[in-house]
Amino acid sequence: MSVASIPAAMSVASIPVIDMSPWLQEGQCGRADVVSKLSSAVLSHGIFAVVGHGIPEELIAGSLEASKEALEKAEMEDWARLEAEVTLREPNALPNFSCDENVGRGYNGDPTAPKESVSKFTVFPPCWDSDPTLLKGYNNIWPSTNSGQAMRGPLEDYFREVQRVSDALHRALSECLGRPSTFVDESLKPHTEGLLRACRYHCNEENANTDPALAAHKDLGTTTLLVSDAPGLQFLPRGSDVWVDVVLPPGAVIVNLGEFFEIWTGGAWRATPHRVSPAGRRGRTSLVFFSNQGLRRYQDGCKTINRIIEPLSDTASDANVESWQGVRSFAGEVHASVAWPAFWYERLNTLMQFRKGGA
């Protein structure tokens, strides 16, 4: 595959919107057009939106509303304590509920980063809850409160729908790479399930006009699929230092490229720097699906299989990728290839240590 050149300047402030319905329908009619539009979007922006994805708009709206109502009450109802009383997870494992993460301080390592008032509830694949082979404690621990239970049904339904769309995108993006549609799936097996995070940005007028509600960062993995009930998401165009507001039609799902595609293409595709602007401090709910971060742990002690993510031999070479060296770990080390999920556990351990430090 030859990688086309990146446009020298971006002439639009919005993001590409791609109709996925031809890809999702039976038969091949229109699929080549979807692949062509996706290829242009990942090169020009690295962030795009999809419509025609088949997720019912009422399910998106209902899931956002249930998450908003529940997460507004989470700290008052002491969800962290309720989970800690029953969890069997290992000490540095990702919990379901958290309210003390800080991307600026923990992810970017900036001790002076402003406070981020965000409550998050992570949903592991719902099928894990009834799988007897998984390590105890890796099922979802839903809050025992009325609001927590009311959130469960919509989020489980939304998880199944967004996983379906994520899988379809993986197949289409594989073809954008000039590979068979099974490339991403085969490269990641057995780590092909996602994680869903419901996030509530609490109303906080302190520093509301100046500080981002969520610090700038890139996402690890393949893709991140996002919906929200309010504006605020911004992205940084390639070669620019001006943040751009994401504007999109109702019902669209935003897709951010992650660092795996940056590695596979040797920097020809870039994981998209993004943040939530100060507007998020006026109150905002989002559902964020990380496409391949549902990592199973088994009771039988079976060792986790690492898959090596490395540049493909025929995807990098032109002037746009000459400066690319790799992706960075939290320690600042640059990696031109990573072992998955070992690289994830390294990052997660750093984040958990940061939380324990109370910074």
N, C-alpha and C positions, 0 to 999 in steps of 0.2 A: 504494500500500500504506500502511496505517496501522500504526504501531508501537505495540504494547500497552505499558502501563506496567510498569516493573520492580517486583516485589514489594518492599514496604518492608523486610521482614526475611526471612531464610532460616531455615526451620524444620528443615532436615535438615543433617547433617554430611557426608553422602555425596554422590555425584554421580548425575545421572539416567543410567539404563541403557536404551538404546533397541535394540529388535530390528530389524535392517536387512533381515532376510530377505524381508519383503513387497516392499520396494523392489527387491531384486535379482532377484526372480522375474519371469517373463514375465507380462504382463498388468498391469492397474491395481488389482486388488483389494488393499486394505490400504495403498496408497501414500499416500493422503491422511492416514491415521492416523500414518504415519511422519513426514510433513511437519509435522503438528500437534505431535507430541511433540518434534521437533527445534526447532521455533519456541519452544516453552516452555522447552526446555533452554538455548538460547542467550541468552534474555532473563533467565532466573533465575540461571544459573551461568556461562555462557560456556565451561564445560568439561563434558564428558559422556563416556559410554562406549558403545560399540556391541557387540552380540552378533549372532549370525546373519549374520556378515560373510563366512563361507565360507573363511576362512584356516584350514587344518588346525592343530589344537592341537599336533600333533607337530612341525609345521614351525616354529611359534613357539618351542616348547621347544628343539628342535634348534638353531635359529639363535642363541638366547640362550646355550646351553651352548657352542657352537663359538666364539662371540664371547668369552665369558668365558675359555675356555682359551687362546685365541690372544692376547688383549689383556693377559693376565697376564704373558705372555712377551715382549711387544712391545719394551719398553725394553731388556731383557736381550739380545734378538736384534738390537737396533739398527735397527728398522724405518725410522726417520727417515733414517739414512745410506743404507740400501738403496734407498729411494725417491729420495733426492737424487742418487744415482749414475746414475740412468736417466731421471729426469723431464725432459720438454721443456716444462713449463709455464712461463708467465710468472712473474716474481718474486713478485708479490702474489696469485697465484692460490691458491685453496683446495687444500691438499694432501690426499692420501688419509689419511695418518696424522698425528696430532698428539697431543702429551702436555703441551703448555705453554700451552693456552688457559686463560683465567680470566675467567669471566663477570662477576664482581664488579669486577675491575680493568679489563678491556678493554671490556666492554659497558656497565657502569654508571659507569665512570670513577672508581671509588673506589680510590685507591692503597693504602689500608689494609685492603682486603678480604682475608680469609684465603685461604690456599693451597687450590686445588681439585685433588685428586689423581685426575684423570680422564684415561684414555687413550681416544682416539676414532679410529675408522676410518670415513671417508666413502666411501660407495658411490655413484658416479654411475650413471645408467641403464645397465644391462648392454648394451643395444643399441648404445651409443656405441662399445663396444670393436671392433665390426666395421663401423663406418660410415666409409667413406673420405672423406666430405665434411667431416668435422670437423677442426678444427685439431689438429695433432699434439701429443700430450701431454695431451689431454682425455679419454683413455681411462683406465680404472682401472688402477692399478699395484698388483697384489696382491703381498704379501710372498712372497719366494721360499722362505721357511721352511716346514717341514711344517705347523706350526700355522696359518700364514697361508693356505696352500693349502687346508687342511681347512675353513677358514671360508668360502671362496669359494662353493662350491656352495649351501650353505644360505642365504647372504645374497642371492645372485642370485635364488634361488627366492622368498625372502621379499619381495624388492623387487618382483617382478612381481605378487605377490598383494596387497601393500599399496597399490601404485599403482592396482590395480583398485578397491579399496575407497575410496581417495581420490577417484577419478573419480566413483564413485557418490555419495559424500557431496557433492561439488561440485554434482552435478545436483539432489540433494534440497535442499541449502541455497539454491540458486538459486530454487527454488520457494518456500522460506520467505521470500525477499525479495519475493515477488510477481512474479517474473520467469520467463521460460521456463527450462526445465531446462538449456539450453545457455548461460545467461548468464555464469557464471564462466569456462567454457571460452572463450567468444568474447571475453570481456574481457581474457583473458591471452594468447591466441594470439600468437606461437608458443611461449610460455613455459608449457607445461602439464605438464612432467615434474617429478618430485620428486627429492630427495636423501635417502638413507638414511644415518644415522650410528649405528654400533655404539659404545656407550659402556661402559667399565668403570670404576666407582668403586672404587678400590683401598682395601683395608682400611687405615685410618689412625686410630688411637685418639687422636692428638694433637688436642685441642680437640673430641673426638667428641661431647661432651655439650652443646656450646654453639653451634658454628658450622655453618651449613648446608653440606652437601657441594657444593651448586651454588647460587649466589646467585640471588635473586629477579629475574625478568625477564619480559618479554612476547616473543612470537614474531612475527617479521615474516612476511607472506604471508597465505595463506588459512587453512589448517588444519595442525596437527601431530598425527600419529598415533603413539601410543607404547605399547609393551609392555615389561614388566620382570620380573625374577625375584625381586624383593624389594620390600618397602614403602619408602616414603621420599618419594614425590611429595606435595607440598602445594600448595594453591591459596588465593588470597586472595579471599574473596567480595566482591562489589561493596558498597561502603559499610561495610566492616568492616575492622578492623585485626588480626583474629585468624586465623592460618593454620589451615587445615583439612586433615587427612589424607585422601588419596584412598583410598577403600575400594571395591572392585568385585569382581564374581564372576570365577572362573577363566575364562580364554579371552577375556575382554573386551579390547577395544582402546580406550585412552583417546584422546579427541579434544580438543585445545585450539583455540579460535578464535584466529586471527591478526589482525594489525592491518589487513589489507585490509577485512575485514568491519566493523571499527570505522569505517573511513573511509567505506565504502559507505553505512552507516546513520547517519552523522553522530554517532556515539557512542551510538546506541540499543543496539547490541550492542558489547560491549567485549572486546578481547583480554585473555586471562586472565593476571594475574600468577601465576607459579608458581615453585617452587624445589624442591630436594631437601634434606630435613631432615638433621640430624646423623646420623640412622639410616643414611644412605647411606655414611657413613664406615666402616661395618662390612663393606662389600663389597656391590656391587650392579651388575647389568648391565642395560642398556636398549637398545632399538632405537627410534630416533626418526626418523620420516619427515616431512620438510618438503615439503609438497605441491607447491610450484611453484618450487623453487629449483634445479632442474636446467636450467641455462642454456647452450644450445649456442653454440659459437664455431666459425665455418666457415673452411676453408682459403682460400676465394676472397676473403677480406677483406670479405665482405658486412657492412655496418654493422648493428649490433644494433638491432632495432626496440624502441623504448620504448612501453609502453602506460601511459596515464594512469589512475591509480586515484583517483577523486574521489567526493564524496558524491552519492548518487542524489537527484534532486529531491523525491521523495515519501516519503523514509524518516525524516527527522528533523524534529522540531518541538515535541515535548512537553517538560514540565519536566525530564524525566530527561536530556535531551541539551543543555539550555541552556548548561551549563558546559563542554561539550566544545569544545576548540580545535583538536585534531589529535593526531598522533603525533610523537614526538620522535626526532631524529637523535642520533648519538653526541655531536655537538657541543652538544646541548641545544636546537637549533632546533626549533620546532613547525611541522609541516606538515599542512595540512588536505587536501592531495592529494599524491601522489607519482608520479614517473615510474619505471616498472618495466621493466628491471632497473637503471636508473641509480642508484636509491636503495640497492639491494643492493650494488652495486659500491662505493659510497661507504662503506657500513658495513664491507664486507670489507676495503677498503684500510686503514681505521682499525684493524681487528683485526690485520691483518698487520703494520702499523707498530708496534703495541703489542707483538707477539710478538718482533719484531726488537729492540725496546728492552730486552727481558729483564726487564720489570717483574714 
